[in-house]
Amino acid sequence: MPTTATATATPARGYTATKDQLQKRLKRIEGQVRGVHGMVEDDRYCIDVITQISAIQAALDKVALGLLDDHARHCVMGADEAEQADKTDELMAAVARLMRRG
């Protein structure tokens, strides 16, 4: 029975060019989260744990802002004229979600 190979290409995303850098940053954050888990397990001082959580949140915010920038430059500005309004609305909704956290 012959098989046909259908190549489904993954669409390029705004962060494609910096994907390795993004993954390294996320791995570092993952390690920080594991560190906080260890701090709680070791009954570390509350303020020290909160300080580390704050650092993790700042790191995630930086990742999110970078992704928003990439999205604006690649997905919004690179969209067809007919899609730009929808893409802009989508971007602004994502910004609003990030601002509401906490």
MODELLER restraints for C-alpha pairs under 7 A, 6 or more apart:
rsr = mdl.restraints
at = mdl.atoms
rsr.add(forms.Gaussian(group=physical.xy_distance, feature=features.Distance(at['CA:14:A'], at['CA:70:A']), mean=4.72, stdev=0.5))
rsr.add(forms.Gaussian(group=physical.xy_distance, feature=features.Distance(at['CA:14:A'], at['CA:71:A']), mean=5.25, stdev=0.5))
rsr.add(forms.Gaussian(group=physical.xy_distance, feature=features.Distance(at['CA:14:A'], at['CA:74:A']), mean=4.90, stdev=0.5))
rsr.add(forms.Gaussian(group=physical.xy_distance, feature=features.Distance(at['CA:14:A'], at['CA:75:A']), mean=6.42, stdev=0.5))
rsr.add(forms.Gaussian(group=physical.xy_distance, feature=features.Distance(at['CA:15:A'], at['CA:67:A']), mean=6.61, stdev=0.5))
rsr.add(forms.Gaussian(group=physical.xy_distance, feature=features.Distance(at['CA:15:A'], at['CA:70:A']), mean=5.78, stdev=0.5))
rsr.add(forms.Gaussian(group=physical.xy_distance, feature=features.Distance(at['CA:29:A'], at['CA:56:A']), mean=6.29, stdev=0.5))
rsr.add(forms.Gaussian(group=physical.xy_distance, feature=features.Distance(at['CA:29:A'], at['CA:59:A']), mean=7.00, stdev=0.5))
rsr.add(forms.Gaussian(group=physical.xy_distance, feature=features.Distance(at['CA:32:A'], at['CA:56:A']), mean=6.72, stdev=0.5))
rsr.add(forms.Gaussian(group=physical.xy_distance, feature=features.Distance(at['CA:36:A'], at['CA:49:A']), mean=6.24, stdev=0.5))
rsr.add(forms.Gaussian(group=physical.xy_distance, feature=features.Distance(at['CA:36:A'], at['CA:52:A']), mean=6.71, stdev=0.5))
rsr.add(forms.Gaussian(group=physical.xy_distance, feature=features.Distance(at['CA:39:A'], at['CA:49:A']), mean=6.61, stdev=0.5))
rsr.add(forms.Gaussian(group=physical.xy_distance, feature=features.Distance(at['CA:76:A'], at['CA:84:A']), mean=5.73, stdev=0.5))
rsr.add(forms.Gaussian(group=physical.xy_distance, feature=features.Distance(at['CA:76:A'], at['CA:87:A']), mean=5.32, stdev=0.5))
rsr.add(forms.Gaussian(group=physical.xy_distance, feature=features.Distance(at['CA:76:A'], at['CA:88:A']), mean=6.12, stdev=0.5))
